[in-house]
């Protein structure tokens, strides 16, 4: 990446690229820890606007990953009790944590309009992306 491009713009481009290249990635966005608060704040994203711009740790898929430090694949969001709906079209979700110096600082969140679309290939791709993102933030 060109260093003249801001981190914000780089993250925005990553969202755009992922959403353009994978047809079942229907909402792609970043959440990051909001300062020293135990909550996530919405960062760059591509897809429908969401009400969930702040998510307390523990709430929803994203909030659970903030606490578990583990990738969370949800093949059917309606089978998940602790879920925050962004769009009625969303059927599945994957959230991958981003670590900086071993600390969970945020995540990539992807919603799909397709039920159960995510495979090991998605996890590999998104792990790679998260590792690269960790290097630029
Ligand atoms: N569904 C998420 C909230 C974020 S939106 O998908 C963009 C959750 O349950 O945490």
Backbone and ligand atoms as CSV (ligand in chain L), in Angstrom:
chain,resi,resn,atom,element,x,y,z
A,1,UNK,N,N,0.827,-1.218,0.000
A,1,UNK,CA,C,0.000,0.000,0.000
A,1,UNK,C,C,0.854,1.258,0.000
A,2,UNK,N,N,0.398,2.277,-0.728
A,2,UNK,CA,C,1.043,3.588,-0.787
A,2,UNK,C,C,0.902,4.263,0.577
A,3,UNK,N,N,2.029,4.727,1.130
A,3,UNK,CA,C,1.981,5.323,2.460
A,3,UNK,C,C,1.276,6.676,2.473
A,4,UNK,N,N,1.032,7.271,1.278
A,4,UNK,CA,C,0.293,8.523,1.228
A,4,UNK,C,C,-1.202,8.312,1.488
A,5,UNK,N,N,-1.631,7.077,1.414
A,5,UNK,CA,C,-3.043,6.771,1.669
A,5,UNK,C,C,-3.236,6.580,3.174
A,6,UNK,N,N,-4.264,7.204,3.726
A,6,UNK,CA,C,-4.500,7.082,5.173
A,6,UNK,C,C,-4.925,5.661,5.535
A,7,UNK,N,N,-4.712,5.312,6.797
A,7,UNK,CA,C,-5.125,3.985,7.281
A,7,UNK,C,C,-6.621,3.777,7.048
A,8,UNK,N,N,-7.390,4.799,7.344
A,8,UNK,CA,C,-8.846,4.760,7.136
A,8,UNK,C,C,-9.179,4.382,5.686
A,9,UNK,N,N,-8.490,5.035,4.749
A,9,UNK,CA,C,-8.743,4.754,3.320
A,9,UNK,C,C,-8.303,3.346,2.944
A,10,UNK,N,N,-7.195,2.888,3.529
A,10,UNK,CA,C,-6.735,1.522,3.247
A,10,UNK,C,C,-7.787,0.515,3.703
A,11,UNK,N,N,-8.301,0.739,4.908
A,11,UNK,CA,C,-9.315,-0.186,5.440
A,11,UNK,C,C,-10.586,-0.150,4.584
A,12,UNK,N,N,-10.916,1.056,4.125
A,12,UNK,CA,C,-12.089,1.195,3.247
A,12,UNK,C,C,-11.883,0.414,1.950
A,13,UNK,N,N,-10.670,0.495,1.396
A,13,UNK,CA,C,-10.364,-0.221,0.147
A,13,UNK,C,C,-10.420,-1.731,0.356
A,14,UNK,N,N,-9.960,-2.177,1.512
A,14,UNK,CA,C,-10.010,-3.620,1.810
A,14,UNK,C,C,-11.465,-4.088,1.854
A,15,UNK,N,N,-12.319,-3.309,2.502
A,15,UNK,CA,C,-13.750,-3.660,2.547
A,15,UNK,C,C,-14.324,-3.737,1.140
A,16,UNK,N,N,-13.976,-2.733,0.325
A,16,UNK,CA,C,-14.512,-2.682,-1.036
A,16,UNK,C,C,-14.045,-3.886,-1.850
A,17,UNK,N,N,-12.743,-4.189,-1.733
A,17,UNK,CA,C,-12.162,-5.311,-2.487
A,17,UNK,C,C,-12.844,-6.632,-2.099
A,18,UNK,N,N,-12.957,-6.860,-0.802
A,18,UNK,CA,C,-13.576,-8.125,-0.350
A,18,UNK,C,C,-15.022,-8.203,-0.826
A,19,UNK,N,N,-15.744,-7.115,-0.699
A,19,UNK,CA,C,-17.158,-7.169,-1.076
A,19,UNK,C,C,-17.328,-7.276,-2.595
A,20,UNK,N,N,-16.397,-6.704,-3.363
A,20,UNK,CA,C,-16.458,-6.826,-4.830
A,20,UNK,C,C,-16.104,-8.240,-5.299
A,21,UNK,N,N,-15.132,-8.850,-4.632
A,21,UNK,CA,C,-14.564,-10.108,-5.146
A,21,UNK,C,C,-15.312,-11.358,-4.698
A,22,UNK,N,N,-16.018,-11.267,-3.585
A,22,UNK,CA,C,-16.706,-12.472,-3.092
A,22,UNK,C,C,-18.204,-12.182,-3.077
A,23,UNK,N,N,-18.942,-12.872,-3.925
A,23,UNK,CA,C,-20.342,-12.478,-4.126
A,23,UNK,C,C,-21.212,-12.696,-2.892
A,24,UNK,N,N,-20.798,-13.586,-1.999
A,24,UNK,CA,C,-21.618,-13.807,-0.788
A,24,UNK,C,C,-21.132,-12.984,0.405
A,25,UNK,N,N,-20.194,-12.042,0.147
A,25,UNK,CA,C,-19.827,-11.060,1.187
A,25,UNK,C,C,-20.694,-9.820,0.942
A,26,UNK,N,N,-21.789,-9.696,1.658
A,26,UNK,CA,C,-22.756,-8.641,1.359
A,26,UNK,C,C,-22.622,-7.403,2.240
A,27,UNK,N,N,-21.962,-7.558,3.368
A,27,UNK,CA,C,-21.609,-6.399,4.222
A,27,UNK,C,C,-20.246,-6.722,4.801
A,28,UNK,N,N,-19.291,-5.807,4.597
A,28,UNK,CA,C,-17.921,-6.038,5.073
A,28,UNK,C,C,-17.488,-4.807,5.854
A,29,UNK,N,N,-17.102,-4.989,7.091
A,29,UNK,CA,C,-16.696,-3.824,7.874
A,29,UNK,C,C,-15.734,-4.157,8.993
A,30,UNK,N,N,-15.150,-3.099,9.519
A,30,UNK,CA,C,-14.232,-3.209,10.660
A,30,UNK,C,C,-14.879,-2.612,11.899
A,31,UNK,N,N,-14.673,-3.267,13.018
A,31,UNK,CA,C,-14.952,-2.676,14.324
A,31,UNK,C,C,-13.639,-2.654,15.093
A,32,UNK,N,N,-13.433,-1.584,15.879
A,32,UNK,CA,C,-12.230,-1.491,16.721
A,32,UNK,C,C,-12.617,-1.130,18.152
A,33,UNK,N,N,-11.777,-1.585,19.077
A,33,UNK,CA,C,-11.964,-1.206,20.484
A,33,UNK,C,C,-12.012,0.317,20.579
A,34,UNK,N,N,-13.000,0.821,21.300
A,34,UNK,CA,C,-13.222,2.258,21.411
A,34,UNK,C,C,-12.435,2.819,22.599
A,35,UNK,N,N,-11.209,3.239,22.328
A,35,UNK,CA,C,-10.359,3.788,23.391
A,35,UNK,C,C,-10.158,2.774,24.495
A,36,UNK,N,N,-10.382,3.209,25.749
A,36,UNK,CA,C,-10.209,2.257,26.855
A,36,UNK,C,C,-11.555,1.698,27.331
A,37,UNK,N,N,-12.614,1.961,26.546
A,37,UNK,CA,C,-13.940,1.434,26.915
A,37,UNK,C,C,-14.083,-0.013,26.458
A,38,UNK,N,N,-14.890,-0.770,27.176
A,38,UNK,CA,C,-15.156,-2.150,26.777
A,38,UNK,C,C,-16.296,-2.188,25.768
A,39,UNK,N,N,-16.029,-1.539,24.637
A,39,UNK,CA,C,-17.010,-1.512,23.559
A,39,UNK,C,C,-16.289,-1.402,22.222
A,40,UNK,N,N,-16.995,-1.830,21.177
A,40,UNK,CA,C,-16.470,-1.744,19.809
A,40,UNK,C,C,-17.092,-0.545,19.122
A,41,UNK,N,N,-16.289,0.091,18.255
A,41,UNK,CA,C,-16.781,1.221,17.475
A,41,UNK,C,C,-16.665,0.870,15.992
A,42,UNK,N,N,-17.693,1.153,15.238
A,42,UNK,CA,C,-17.690,0.863,13.802
A,42,UNK,C,C,-16.619,1.684,13.090
A,43,UNK,N,N,-15.853,1.020,12.240
A,43,UNK,CA,C,-14.860,1.681,11.392
A,43,UNK,C,C,-15.343,1.672,9.954
A,44,UNK,N,N,-14.407,1.681,9.000
A,44,UNK,CA,C,-14.794,1.657,7.589
A,44,UNK,C,C,-15.611,0.399,7.262
A,45,UNK,N,N,-16.596,0.557,6.390
A,45,UNK,CA,C,-17.411,-0.588,5.978
A,45,UNK,C,C,-17.987,-0.341,4.597
A,46,UNK,N,N,-18.436,-1.429,3.976
A,46,UNK,CA,C,-19.154,-1.364,2.698
A,46,UNK,C,C,-20.426,-2.168,2.883
A,47,UNK,N,N,-21.555,-1.602,2.516
A,47,UNK,CA,C,-22.840,-2.292,2.645
A,47,UNK,C,C,-23.842,-1.347,3.274
A,48,UNK,N,N,-24.987,-1.901,3.636
A,48,UNK,CA,C,-26.066,-1.085,4.185
A,48,UNK,C,C,-25.640,-0.422,5.494
A,49,UNK,N,N,-26.125,0.812,5.706
A,49,UNK,CA,C,-25.848,1.517,6.961
A,49,UNK,C,C,-26.406,0.693,8.119
A,50,UNK,N,N,-25.693,0.714,9.250
A,50,UNK,CA,C,-26.133,-0.073,10.405
A,50,UNK,C,C,-26.360,0.820,11.617
A,51,UNK,N,N,-27.328,0.452,12.441
A,51,UNK,CA,C,-27.571,1.150,13.713
A,51,UNK,C,C,-26.489,0.805,14.737
A,52,UNK,N,N,-25.779,-0.308,14.492
A,52,UNK,CA,C,-24.838,-0.802,15.506
A,52,UNK,C,C,-23.460,-0.174,15.319
A,53,UNK,N,N,-23.382,1.125,15.617
A,53,UNK,CA,C,-22.109,1.832,15.465
A,53,UNK,C,C,-21.251,1.652,16.724
A,54,UNK,N,N,-21.893,1.369,17.843
A,54,UNK,CA,C,-21.193,1.034,19.094
A,54,UNK,C,C,-21.769,-0.295,19.587
A,55,UNK,N,N,-20.884,-1.246,19.897
A,55,UNK,CA,C,-21.341,-2.554,20.391
A,55,UNK,C,C,-20.596,-2.868,21.694
A,56,UNK,N,N,-21.329,-2.983,22.815
A,56,UNK,CA,C,-20.670,-3.341,24.079
A,56,UNK,C,C,-20.059,-4.750,23.993
A,57,UNK,N,N,-18.924,-4.928,24.661
A,57,UNK,CA,C,-18.320,-6.261,24.719
A,57,UNK,C,C,-19.359,-7.248,25.266
A,58,UNK,N,N,-19.411,-8.420,24.639
A,58,UNK,CA,C,-20.351,-9.458,25.063
A,58,UNK,C,C,-21.645,-9.472,24.273
A,59,UNK,N,N,-21.988,-8.328,23.615
A,59,UNK,CA,C,-23.257,-8.236,22.888
A,59,UNK,C,C,-23.086,-8.625,21.419
A,60,UNK,N,N,-23.998,-9.463,20.943
A,60,UNK,CA,C,-23.990,-9.838,19.534
A,60,UNK,C,C,-22.789,-10.710,19.196
A,61,UNK,N,N,-22.671,-11.031,17.921
A,61,UNK,CA,C,-21.556,-11.862,17.446
A,61,UNK,C,C,-20.244,-11.100,17.655
A,62,UNK,N,N,-20.290,-9.806,17.290
A,62,UNK,CA,C,-19.079,-8.986,17.382
A,62,UNK,C,C,-18.609,-8.864,18.829
A,63,UNK,N,N,-19.531,-8.547,19.723
A,63,UNK,CA,C,-19.187,-8.378,21.127
A,63,UNK,C,C,-18.660,-9.663,21.755
A,64,UNK,N,N,-19.166,-10.808,21.273
A,64,UNK,CA,C,-18.666,-12.091,21.790
A,64,UNK,C,C,-17.226,-12.330,21.350
A,65,UNK,N,N,-16.906,-11.951,20.097
A,65,UNK,CA,C,-15.534,-12.148,19.598
A,65,UNK,C,C,-14.560,-11.211,20.322
A,66,UNK,N,N,-15.044,-10.032,20.708
A,66,UNK,CA,C,-14.202,-9.099,21.469
A,66,UNK,C,C,-13.741,-9.749,22.774
A,67,UNK,N,N,-14.583,-10.638,23.326
A,67,UNK,CA,C,-14.240,-11.302,24.596
A,67,UNK,C,C,-13.564,-12.654,24.416
A,68,UNK,N,N,-13.939,-13.385,23.357
A,68,UNK,CA,C,-13.430,-14.764,23.194
A,68,UNK,C,C,-12.072,-14.808,22.501
A,69,UNK,N,N,-11.753,-13.741,21.737
A,69,UNK,CA,C,-10.511,-13.681,20.933
A,69,UNK,C,C,-10.462,-14.777,19.873
A,70,UNK,N,N,-11.644,-15.265,19.485
A,70,UNK,CA,C,-11.661,-16.359,18.503
A,70,UNK,C,C,-12.595,-16.070,17.353
A,71,UNK,N,N,-12.192,-16.533,16.172
A,71,UNK,CA,C,-13.056,-16.439,14.989
A,71,UNK,C,C,-14.390,-17.097,15.290
A,72,UNK,N,N,-15.456,-16.427,14.867
A,72,UNK,CA,C,-16.810,-16.929,15.122
A,72,UNK,C,C,-17.539,-17.029,13.778
A,73,UNK,N,N,-17.851,-18.241,13.371
A,73,UNK,CA,C,-18.613,-18.470,12.141
A,73,UNK,C,C,-20.048,-18.794,12.545
A,74,UNK,N,N,-20.986,-18.023,12.023
A,74,UNK,CA,C,-22.400,-18.254,12.330
A,74,UNK,C,C,-23.118,-18.586,11.020
A,75,UNK,N,N,-23.361,-19.869,10.764
A,75,UNK,CA,C,-23.950,-20.283,9.483
A,75,UNK,C,C,-25.392,-19.795,9.316
A,76,UNK,N,N,-26.104,-19.645,10.473
A,76,UNK,CA,C,-27.504,-19.208,10.437
A,76,UNK,C,C,-27.717,-18.261,11.617
A,77,UNK,N,N,-27.793,-16.972,11.313
A,77,UNK,CA,C,-27.855,-15.987,12.408
A,77,UNK,C,C,-29.110,-16.155,13.268
A,78,UNK,N,N,-30.185,-16.687,12.692
A,78,UNK,CA,C,-31.431,-16.814,13.462
A,78,UNK,C,C,-31.388,-17.975,14.448
A,79,UNK,N,N,-30.358,-18.808,14.321
A,79,UNK,CA,C,-30.153,-19.884,15.292
A,79,UNK,C,C,-29.259,-19.410,16.442
A,80,UNK,N,N,-28.796,-18.164,16.383
A,80,UNK,CA,C,-27.869,-17.595,17.377
A,80,UNK,C,C,-28.680,-16.684,18.309
A,81,UNK,N,N,-28.761,-17.008,19.567
A,81,UNK,CA,C,-29.526,-16.178,20.507
A,81,UNK,C,C,-28.925,-14.792,20.681
A,82,UNK,N,N,-27.603,-14.718,20.828
A,82,UNK,CA,C,-26.917,-13.452,21.086
A,82,UNK,C,C,-26.451,-12.858,19.762
A,83,UNK,N,N,-27.379,-12.216,19.075
A,83,UNK,CA,C,-27.129,-11.699,17.729
A,83,UNK,C,C,-27.791,-10.333,17.603
A,84,UNK,N,N,-27.082,-9.374,16.998
A,84,UNK,CA,C,-27.632,-8.041,16.744
A,84,UNK,C,C,-27.918,-7.923,15.253
A,85,UNK,N,N,-29.177,-7.838,14.887
A,85,UNK,CA,C,-29.546,-7.793,13.470
A,85,UNK,C,C,-29.251,-6.420,12.879
A,86,UNK,N,N,-28.565,-6.410,11.743
A,86,UNK,CA,C,-28.302,-5.165,11.025
A,86,UNK,C,C,-29.271,-5.031,9.865
A,87,UNK,N,N,-29.518,-6.154,9.197
A,87,UNK,CA,C,-30.386,-6.138,8.023
A,87,UNK,C,C,-31.198,-7.428,8.031
A,88,UNK,N,N,-32.458,-7.331,7.654
A,88,UNK,CA,C,-33.289,-8.546,7.623
A,88,UNK,C,C,-32.816,-9.510,6.545
A,89,UNK,N,N,-32.015,-9.007,5.606
A,89,UNK,CA,C,-31.494,-9.872,4.528
A,89,UNK,C,C,-30.351,-10.770,4.990
A,90,UNK,N,N,-29.710,-10.395,6.105
A,90,UNK,CA,C,-28.536,-11.154,6.562
A,90,UNK,C,C,-28.941,-12.531,7.076
A,91,UNK,N,N,-28.242,-13.542,6.556
A,91,UNK,CA,C,-28.534,-14.923,6.967
A,91,UNK,C,C,-27.371,-15.570,7.722
A,92,UNK,N,N,-26.162,-15.116,7.435
A,92,UNK,CA,C,-24.978,-15.719,8.043
A,92,UNK,C,C,-23.955,-14.628,8.311
A,93,UNK,N,N,-23.026,-14.925,9.217
A,93,UNK,CA,C,-22.040,-13.904,9.595
A,93,UNK,C,C,-20.735,-14.585,9.996
A,94,UNK,N,N,-19.626,-13.898,9.727
A,94,UNK,CA,C,-18.322,-14.367,10.227
A,94,UNK,C,C,-17.595,-13.163,10.810
A,95,UNK,N,N,-16.985,-13.360,11.959
A,95,UNK,CA,C,-16.212,-12.294,12.603
A,95,UNK,C,C,-14.838,-12.851,12.956
A,96,UNK,N,N,-13.798,-12.135,12.511
A,96,UNK,CA,C,-12.410,-12.572,12.725
A,96,UNK,C,C,-11.697,-11.497,13.544
A,97,UNK,N,N,-11.126,-11.867,14.687
A,97,UNK,CA,C,-10.423,-10.869,15.501
A,97,UNK,C,C,-9.116,-10.408,14.856
A,98,UNK,N,N,-8.734,-9.177,15.157
A,98,UNK,CA,C,-7.458,-8.608,14.705
A,98,UNK,C,C,-6.591,-8.391,15.948
A,99,UNK,N,N,-5.398,-8.967,15.930
A,99,UNK,CA,C,-4.487,-8.855,17.076
A,99,UNK,C,C,-3.320,-7.952,16.731
A,100,UNK,N,N,-2.978,-7.067,17.663
A,100,UNK,CA,C,-1.775,-6.247,17.531
A,100,UNK,C,C,-0.937,-6.510,18.770
A,101,UNK,N,N,0.277,-7.015,18.567
A,101,UNK,CA,C,1.143,-7.408,19.696
A,101,UNK,C,C,0.406,-8.322,20.679
A,102,UNK,N,N,-0.368,-9.247,20.124
A,102,UNK,CA,C,-1.056,-10.234,20.954
A,102,UNK,C,C,-2.350,-9.750,21.596
A,103,UNK,N,N,-2.706,-8.474,21.375
A,103,UNK,CA,C,-3.918,-7.913,21.981
A,103,UNK,C,C,-5.029,-7.818,20.929
A,104,UNK,N,N,-6.211,-8.244,21.303
A,104,UNK,CA,C,-7.384,-8.171,20.420
A,104,UNK,C,C,-7.850,-6.722,20.334
A,105,UNK,N,N,-7.572,-6.073,19.185
A,105,UNK,CA,C,-7.863,-4.637,19.054
A,105,UNK,C,C,-9.084,-4.345,18.191
A,106,UNK,N,N,-9.602,-5.384,17.547
A,106,UNK,CA,C,-10.750,-5.150,16.676
A,106,UNK,C,C,-11.057,-6.385,15.865
A,107,UNK,N,N,-11.761,-6.184,14.780
A,107,UNK,CA,C,-12.231,-7.352,14.026
A,107,UNK,C,C,-12.717,-6.958,12.632
A,108,UNK,N,N,-12.754,-7.958,11.769
A,108,UNK,CA,C,-13.488,-7.832,10.504
A,108,UNK,C,C,-14.795,-8.577,10.685
A,109,UNK,N,N,-15.873,-7.933,10.275
A,109,UNK,CA,C,-17.214,-8.523,10.361
A,109,UNK,C,C,-17.765,-8.630,8.943
A,110,UNK,N,N,-18.231,-9.816,8.571
A,110,UNK,CA,C,-18.833,-10.004,7.248
A,110,UNK,C,C,-20.203,-10.641,7.399
A,111,UNK,N,N,-21.188,-10.005,6.768
A,111,UNK,CA,C,-22.552,-10.550,6.728
A,111,UNK,C,C,-22.810,-11.100,5.339
A,112,UNK,N,N,-23.591,-12.182,5.283
A,112,UNK,CA,C,-23.949,-12.772,3.998
A,112,UNK,C,C,-25.454,-12.925,3.885
A,113,UNK,N,N,-25.966,-12.726,2.685
A,113,UNK,CA,C,-27.387,-12.969,2.419
A,113,UNK,C,C,-27.630,-14.433,2.081
A,114,UNK,N,N,-26.553,-15.204,2.027
A,114,UNK,CA,C,-26.618,-16.639,1.736
A,114,UNK,C,C,-26.498,-17.405,3.046
A,115,UNK,N,N,-27.272,-18.457,3.193
A,115,UNK,CA,C,-27.176,-19.244,4.420
A,115,UNK,C,C,-25.962,-20.177,4.342
A,116,UNK,N,N,-25.225,-20.292,5.433
A,116,UNK,CA,C,-24.085,-21.205,5.572
A,116,UNK,C,C,-23.078,-21.140,4.410
A,117,UNK,N,N,-22.548,-19.962,4.094
A,117,UNK,CA,C,-21.671,-19.849,2.920
A,117,UNK,C,C,-20.177,-19.990,3.253
A,118,UNK,N,N,-19.807,-19.864,4.512
A,118,UNK,CA,C,-18.382,-19.711,4.852
A,118,UNK,C,C,-17.691,-21.060,5.037
A,119,UNK,N,N,-16.486,-21.159,4.431
A,119,UNK,CA,C,-15.701,-22.398,4.499
A,119,UNK,C,C,-14.332,-22.085,5.107
A,120,UNK,N,N,-13.506,-23.127,5.204
A,120,UNK,CA,C,-12.123,-22.958,5.653
A,120,UNK,C,C,-11.371,-21.958,4.772
A,121,UNK,N,N,-11.716,-21.910,3.491
A,121,UNK,CA,C,-11.066,-20.970,2.565
A,121,UNK,C,C,-11.312,-19.525,2.989
A,122,UNK,N,N,-12.539,-19.245,3.417
A,122,UNK,CA,C,-12.850,-17.886,3.880
A,122,UNK,C,C,-12.023,-17.561,5.121
A,123,UNK,N,N,-11.938,-18.531,6.030
A,123,UNK,CA,C,-11.196,-18.292,7.267
A,123,UNK,C,C,-9.725,-18.022,6.943
A,124,UNK,N,N,-9.161,-18.803,6.006
A,124,UNK,CA,C,-7.751,-18.601,5.611
A,124,UNK,C,C,-7.548,-17.210,5.013
A,125,UNK,N,N,-8.425,-16.852,4.088
A,125,UNK,CA,C,-8.341,-15.537,3.436
A,125,UNK,C,C,-8.436,-14.423,4.480
A,126,UNK,N,N,-9.414,-14.533,5.360
A,126,UNK,CA,C,-9.671,-13.441,6.297
A,126,UNK,C,C,-8.620,-13.380,7.412
A,127,UNK,N,N,-8.073,-14.527,7.778
A,127,UNK,CA,C,-6.932,-14.530,8.715
A,127,UNK,C,C,-5.761,-13.773,8.098
A,128,UNK,N,N,-5.521,-14.045,6.821
A,128,UNK,CA,C,-4.439,-13.364,6.106
A,128,UNK,C,C,-4.687,-11.850,6.108
A,129,UNK,N,N,-5.914,-11.457,5.764
A,129,UNK,CA,C,-6.242,-10.031,5.706
A,129,UNK,C,C,-6.056,-9.388,7.085
A,130,UNK,N,N,-6.538,-10.060,8.118
A,130,UNK,CA,C,-6.413,-9.504,9.483
A,130,UNK,C,C,-4.951,-9.339,9.888
A,131,UNK,N,N,-4.115,-10.304,9.501
A,131,UNK,CA,C,-2.689,-10.198,9.822
A,131,UNK,C,C,-2.043,-9.025,9.098
A,132,UNK,N,N,-2.428,-8.822,7.843
A,132,UNK,CA,C,-1.888,-7.681,7.087
A,132,UNK,C,C,-2.389,-6.360,7.674
A,133,UNK,N,N,-3.678,-6.330,8.051
A,133,UNK,CA,C,-4.253,-5.116,8.647
A,133,UNK,C,C,-3.512,-4.777,9.943
A,134,UNK,N,N,-3.217,-5.798,10.714
A,134,UNK,CA,C,-2.508,-5.588,11.979
A,134,UNK,C,C,-1.176,-4.867,11.763
A,135,UNK,N,N,-0.552,-5.112,10.598
A,135,UNK,CA,C,0.742,-4.485,10.302
A,135,UNK,C,C,0.617,-3.001,9.942
A,136,UNK,N,N,-0.575,-2.580,9.509
A,136,UNK,CA,C,-0.719,-1.188,9.034
A,136,UNK,C,C,-1.467,-0.303,10.020
A,137,UNK,N,N,-1.873,-0.871,11.159
A,137,UNK,CA,C,-2.566,-0.020,12.141
A,137,UNK,C,C,-1.800,0.030,13.456
L,1,LIG,N1,N,-24.553,-8.716,13.566
L,1,LIG,C1,C,-23.533,-8.134,14.387
L,1,LIG,C2,C,-23.709,-6.640,14.510
L,1,LIG,C3,C,-22.991,-5.878,13.462
L,1,LIG,S1,S,-23.792,-5.862,11.959
L,1,LIG,O1,O,-23.777,-7.260,11.426
L,1,LIG,C4,C,-22.987,-4.920,10.871
L,1,LIG,C5,C,-23.522,-8.769,15.753
L,1,LIG,O2,O,-24.392,-9.591,16.061
L,1,LIG,O3,O,-22.640,-8.441,16.533
